[in-house]
Amino acid sequence: MKILSRIALVAIAALLMTACGSKETTYQYKTQYLPVQLVGSEKWSILDVNSGEVIAKDAFTNAPSPIVADMFYVMNDEGSYDYYDVSAPTKPVAGHYGSVTSFSDDGVAVCSKVGGQLCVIDRKGQVVKELPKEVSQCSMFARGMAAIQNDNGQWGYIDTSGDTIVPATYTSVNLFLYNDYAVVISESQPNDSALNFTVIDKAGKVMFNASTDTYQPVQPYYINGVLPVVKGDTLVCLNHEGKEVDNPIDDQEQVEKGGYDSYSRTPSGDYIVLKNKKTGLVDKDNKTLVPIEHDNLLDINGDRLIAVDGDTYHIIDRTGKPVGNVKFENAHVSEDNPFAARGYIDTDLAAAAMMMLFEENGACGATAYTTLMDMNSMVSTDARMYAGSNTLIMPQGPYIIQYVFDRDVATANADSTAASFNYDAKVDRVIISMNLNHCPATTEEAIVKKIENRLGTKGFVLARDGIFCSDYLTALTMGYDQGIMSLIYYMHFNESVPQDRKKRS
């Protein structure tokens, strides 16, 4: 499956105001330049989506990151990252970083070198501020703020000067993506059946507290002042004071009359619609903007869309008119590194933190009896996004967590115009991965050994060939390859297989 085919629906789902929102534009950032692979090329180019012109043809072997504020990064031949400016797209501004984030519209990014501390840099690659030694990771900036985590696993925020604005006292936090309010979590309630969550502003002022016993957030961030939550069986919106307010987006009535197979709202307020396996764009009054004749559409900045037709893609405007004549086979539109990690970690703390993710009878909240129905809050409502895949992928801090089910998460109908979730699918295994390429080459081996030495405290004993088993007949294995460490937790011991342990070349 091509990159864009997979990313398109994910990107739309992440940006859509699916429940509550505003009629204002709600893009995290707008895209003018797009990394693409031209038809017939294995290398990556930079496409100006406003003019339709290629400004750097076949310039990169590895995919450039999404381009924000005219800045982007690319992995070099050494496996580290270099930053570039589109004004000189083939000459690095700064480089050899082991861990990086994208730039933001604020003109700053966060990065670290192997063995070094995290730092905030400007567009020239100059260090704005080196972050304290105890800061283990930091997010990309959004609306002038970035989330930081300390060695104790607690979270707070810094501003673009690198100064701590909200001390790291929270269990988890979310970015100020679209508004000046963020949802944070301090701790679980004593009965562990619900979470207390807090909404704060950019100064750290508490706006209100609530419990998931009353409100279940649909998404962990505000979009222009409202937070969609489930109250009982009803979807409602909360403002920044925690008061229930009307849904400011209630303009799809005319669209529904179009008789579409499905529709989804774009950040600019239009609707991408599907009918008879073809996709188009209409406004809230159901006026056709882009004819329903494309295989797929991805709204990338409100004025430009990527149209998918067969095996190739091209840029169109909001009327469906082609922008330039460049065709491409792949595009990179999703963020790879929303967090940068410090260039070293305390391997004792890292081992302890990973061990907190599993018990004898399950991992990351899943057991052998966990079904997709139990995890339905983690998936989008559009089952087509998951058809043909048995895996849910969930980033969680420094980890990528994959829930692998015993069958596909969703099944498409015969003509792929719709799909249905397989809610009875059970979690078969959980894969916890961590990229350690930003750390010295001995790091992953040290963490694995420390976890192995402590597995007895979790009820696991070595059974065979690097496979550890519990009394629940669950199992886990650990391995690493080229700096990526993985712990695989099997719900059934008889399905477990050992992992390779390959040192970095």
Disulfide bonds with the S-S distance in Angstrom:
Cys20-Cys237 1.48
